[in-house]
Amino acid sequence: MSQKICKNKGNIIPVFFFLFLILQIALVLASSNSDFDQILKPLQTVYDLVKYAATLVAGLVLLFAGLKYIVSGADPGKREKAKNMVMYVIIGLMVIWAAPFVVKLILG
């Protein structure tokens, strides 16, 4: 039973971003423009902090993946893991940085 719990730990990040997207849409639909600006200002500050912190961490992970790729030598398994790490970091950064644009696109 504990193995199933450990396997599902990686699913929390997409759920967090989905809930964040739903929260932004709900705030837009529930309030007028002046109320929305007052509500959104602290949320935007937190979002910006998380976005820049995640970008910093992603840069460090990219550095680590590059070093891992260089050190892997002739082992194709290690090289593939390093390539996958780079791919996941880039996809994650695209999701984080594109979220505001997706919200604006949905809301018109």
Backbone as CSV, one residue per row, in Angstrom:
resi,resn,N_x,N_y,N_z,CA_x,CA_y,CA_z,C_x,C_y,C_z
1,MET,0.819,-1.202,0.000,0.000,0.000,0.000,0.856,1.257,0.000
2,SER,1.988,1.229,0.713,2.841,2.414,0.759,3.506,2.680,-0.584
3,GLN,3.667,1.638,-1.420,4.262,1.850,-2.737,3.346,2.663,-3.627
4,LYS,2.045,2.460,-3.527,1.104,3.231,-4.333,1.129,4.707,-3.944
5,ILE,1.279,4.973,-2.664,1.332,6.360,-2.195,2.575,7.040,-2.751
6,CYS,3.703,6.363,-2.742,4.938,6.956,-3.237,4.885,7.202,-4.740
7,LYS,4.213,6.325,-5.487,4.133,6.494,-6.932,3.284,7.695,-7.315
8,ASN,2.310,8.068,-6.505,1.392,9.151,-6.836,1.854,10.505,-6.325
9,LYS,3.020,10.605,-5.731,3.497,11.884,-5.210,3.757,12.889,-6.324
10,GLY,4.150,12.467,-7.494,4.458,13.353,-8.599,3.224,14.003,-9.213
11,ASN,2.041,13.533,-8.866,0.812,14.058,-9.454,0.315,15.317,-8.763
12,ILE,0.923,15.751,-7.695,0.429,16.904,-6.939,0.714,18.214,-7.661
13,ILE,1.813,18.306,-8.407,2.171,19.563,-9.073,1.180,19.931,-10.169
14,PRO,0.813,19.012,-11.083,-0.202,19.392,-12.073,-1.545,19.742,-11.444
15,VAL,-1.895,19.074,-10.364,-3.151,19.379,-9.674,-3.087,20.785,-9.086
16,PHE,-1.936,21.162,-8.521,-1.772,22.505,-7.958,-1.958,23.566,-9.023
17,PHE,-1.337,23.370,-10.184,-1.456,24.360,-11.252,-2.871,24.414,-11.815
18,PHE,-3.547,23.272,-11.887,-4.932,23.256,-12.349,-5.828,24.014,-11.372
19,LEU,-5.634,23.786,-10.078,-6.427,24.504,-9.076,-6.131,25.998,-9.102
20,PHE,-4.880,26.359,-9.329,-4.515,27.768,-9.434,-5.203,28.410,-10.629
21,LEU,-5.268,27.706,-11.734,-5.946,28.203,-12.928,-7.439,28.368,-12.669
22,ILE,-8.054,27.400,-12.025,-9.477,27.478,-11.693,-9.737,28.630,-10.730
23,LEU,-8.855,28.842,-9.771,-9.014,29.947,-8.825,-8.982,31.284,-9.544
24,GLN,-8.075,31.449,-10.489,-8.015,32.697,-11.233,-9.281,32.922,-12.044
25,ILE,-9.781,31.890,-12.677,-11.009,32.022,-13.461,-12.192,32.351,-12.556
26,ALA,-12.278,31.700,-11.401,-13.380,31.966,-10.471,-13.331,33.397,-9.950
27,LEU,-12.146,33.900,-9.680,-12.034,35.278,-9.211,-12.489,36.267,-10.279
28,VAL,-12.184,35.974,-11.505,-12.596,36.866,-12.587,-14.116,36.863,-12.733
29,LEU,-14.712,35.712,-12.653,-16.157,35.619,-12.832,-16.935,36.149,-11.634
30,ALA,-16.338,36.127,-10.449,-17.070,36.464,-9.238,-17.024,37.928,-8.842
31,SER,-16.186,38.722,-9.447,-16.034,40.084,-8.958,-15.964,41.080,-10.100
32,SER,-16.163,42.323,-9.743,-16.043,43.393,-10.727,-14.568,43.701,-10.955
33,ASN,-14.281,44.608,-11.864,-12.887,44.919,-12.188,-12.118,45.507,-11.013
34,SER,-12.719,46.430,-10.266,-11.984,47.043,-9.156,-11.759,46.037,-8.026
35,ASP,-12.772,45.221,-7.734,-12.598,44.183,-6.712,-11.579,43.148,-7.165
36,PHE,-11.649,42.811,-8.422,-10.733,41.811,-8.960,-9.286,42.272,-8.850
37,ASP,-9.014,43.521,-9.159,-7.651,44.040,-9.063,-7.132,44.000,-7.634
38,GLN,-7.995,44.305,-6.667,-7.573,44.265,-5.262,-7.323,42.834,-4.800
39,ILE,-8.127,41.903,-5.292,-7.954,40.502,-4.907,-6.746,39.894,-5.604
40,LEU,-6.558,40.244,-6.854,-5.517,39.615,-7.652,-4.110,40.099,-7.308
41,LYS,-3.969,41.301,-6.792,-2.643,41.865,-6.536,-1.797,40.979,-5.608
42,PRO,-2.300,40.550,-4.435,-1.467,39.665,-3.599,-1.233,38.297,-4.250
43,LEU,-2.237,37.788,-4.970,-2.061,36.505,-5.635,-1.014,36.602,-6.737
44,GLN,-0.997,37.700,-7.446,-0.003,37.897,-8.502,1.402,37.991,-7.913
45,THR,1.517,38.618,-6.761,2.811,38.709,-6.084,3.320,37.325,-5.697
46,VAL,2.436,36.507,-5.136,2.815,35.142,-4.758,3.165,34.329,-6.006
47,TYR,2.345,34.471,-7.047,2.612,33.739,-8.291,3.974,34.124,-8.877
48,ASP,4.283,35.409,-8.887,5.569,35.856,-9.408,6.727,35.292,-8.588
49,LEU,6.577,35.277,-7.270,7.612,34.711,-6.406,7.828,33.236,-6.723
50,VAL,6.743,32.491,-6.837,6.850,31.061,-7.141,7.454,30.855,-8.527
51,LYS,7.035,31.676,-9.479,7.538,31.540,-10.851,9.048,31.766,-10.903
52,TYR,9.531,32.810,-10.264,10.969,33.097,-10.302,11.771,32.096,-9.473
53,ALA,11.218,31.633,-8.371,11.910,30.610,-7.579,11.997,29.300,-8.367
54,ALA,10.904,28.941,-9.040,10.918,27.717,-9.848,11.895,27.841,-11.006
55,THR,12.005,29.018,-11.573,12.956,29.230,-12.664,14.388,29.082,-12.163
56,LEU,14.661,29.595,-10.982,15.994,29.450,-10.400,16.310,27.978,-10.139
57,VAL,15.363,27.262,-9.554,15.561,25.832,-9.282,15.727,25.071,-10.601
58,ALA,14.944,25.435,-11.617,15.041,24.771,-12.910,16.427,24.983,-13.534
59,GLY,16.975,26.165,-13.368,18.325,26.421,-13.870,19.354,25.535,-13.192
60,LEU,19.205,25.366,-11.901,20.127,24.487,-11.171,19.963,23.028,-11.594
61,VAL,18.722,22.613,-11.814,18.468,21.236,-12.251,19.023,21.026,-13.664
62,LEU,18.888,22.036,-14.529,19.480,21.924,-15.870,21.001,21.789,-15.792
63,LEU,21.621,22.538,-14.903,23.063,22.427,-14.699,23.435,21.029,-14.234
64,PHE,22.671,20.507,-13.280,22.910,19.161,-12.762,22.719,18.118,-13.863
65,ALA,21.672,18.276,-14.687,21.422,17.321,-15.770,22.537,17.367,-16.803
66,GLY,23.044,18.565,-17.085,24.161,18.674,-18.020,25.407,17.985,-17.501
67,LEU,25.694,18.190,-16.228,26.845,17.513,-15.627,26.648,15.998,-15.615
68,LYS,25.423,15.586,-15.343,25.120,14.155,-15.334,25.302,13.561,-16.727
69,TYR,24.930,14.292,-17.746,25.099,13.830,-19.124,26.583,13.729,-19.487
70,ILE,27.365,14.718,-19.069,28.797,14.716,-19.377,29.504,13.559,-18.674
71,VAL,29.129,13.305,-17.425,29.793,12.284,-16.625,29.311,10.878,-16.978
72,SER,28.190,10.750,-17.691,27.602,9.436,-17.947,28.508,8.528,-18.770
73,GLY,29.371,9.104,-19.560,30.300,8.292,-20.345,29.573,7.479,-21.399
74,ALA,29.839,6.182,-21.414,29.263,5.310,-22.438,27.975,4.633,-21.978
75,ASP,27.479,4.963,-20.822,26.267,4.325,-20.301,25.029,4.982,-20.906
76,PRO,24.328,4.305,-21.805,23.165,4.920,-22.452,21.995,5.162,-21.489
77,GLY,21.896,4.373,-20.459,20.822,4.556,-19.483,20.943,5.879,-18.738
78,LYS,22.162,6.199,-18.317,22.399,7.461,-17.613,22.199,8.658,-18.538
79,ARG,22.651,8.511,-19.799,22.451,9.597,-20.761,20.975,9.844,-21.009
80,GLU,20.201,8.781,-21.108,18.754,8.919,-21.345,18.070,9.582,-20.152
81,LYS,18.486,9.241,-18.940,17.922,9.880,-17.749,18.224,11.376,-17.733
82,ALA,19.433,11.737,-18.114,19.810,13.154,-18.152,19.000,13.889,-19.215
83,LYS,18.811,13.278,-20.371,17.999,13.898,-21.430,16.557,14.089,-20.973
84,ASN,16.012,13.065,-20.304,14.639,13.174,-19.801,14.514,14.271,-18.757
85,MET,15.534,14.405,-17.926,15.517,15.450,-16.911,15.455,16.833,-17.558
86,VAL,16.245,17.037,-18.589,16.237,18.320,-19.304,14.859,18.562,-19.933
87,MET,14.301,17.529,-20.552,13.005,17.668,-21.195,11.918,18.041,-20.181
88,TYR,11.912,17.383,-19.021,10.902,17.668,-18.002,11.052,19.081,-17.441
89,VAL,12.279,19.521,-17.275,12.504,20.877,-16.766,11.988,21.910,-17.767
90,ILE,12.262,21.699,-19.034,11.815,22.650,-20.052,10.294,22.665,-20.148
91,ILE,9.671,21.507,-20.090,8.196,21.455,-20.120,7.619,22.153,-18.898
92,GLY,8.211,21.923,-17.737,7.740,22.581,-16.519,7.855,24.088,-16.593
93,LEU,8.962,24.566,-17.121,9.134,26.016,-17.272,8.119,26.594,-18.253
94,MET,7.845,25.870,-19.315,6.850,26.353,-20.277,5.477,26.451,-19.632
95,VAL,5.122,25.487,-18.804,3.820,25.514,-18.124,3.749,26.685,-17.153
96,ILE,4.797,26.877,-16.380,4.803,27.951,-15.384,4.722,29.322,-16.051
97,TRP,5.508,29.527,-17.092,5.549,30.839,-17.724,4.352,31.091,-18.636
98,ALA,3.698,30.032,-19.119,2.562,30.210,-20.030,1.223,30.307,-19.305
99,ALA,1.164,29.991,-18.031,-0.112,29.984,-17.302,-0.862,31.316,-17.391
100,PRO,-0.239,32.478,-17.195,-0.994,33.731,-17.298,-1.547,33.960,-18.700
101,PHE,-0.800,33.541,-19.720,-1.268,33.721,-21.087,-2.466,32.844,-21.385
102,VAL,-2.470,31.648,-20.828,-3.605,30.732,-21.006,-4.846,31.296,-20.322
103,VAL,-4.678,31.850,-19.145,-5.809,32.447,-18.432,-6.376,33.622,-19.232
104,LYS,-5.504,34.485,-19.745,-5.974,35.614,-20.546,-6.654,35.153,-21.827
105,LEU,-6.144,34.075,-22.410,-6.737,33.532,-23.628,-8.139,32.985,-23.356
106,ILE,-8.297,32.288,-22.239,-9.602,31.703,-21.893,-10.603,32.793,-21.570
107,LEU,-10.172,33.819,-20.842,-11.101,34.865,-20.405,-11.342,35.917,-21.473
108,GLY,-10.549,35.905,-22.491,-10.761,36.857,-23.603,-10.163,38.160,-23.285
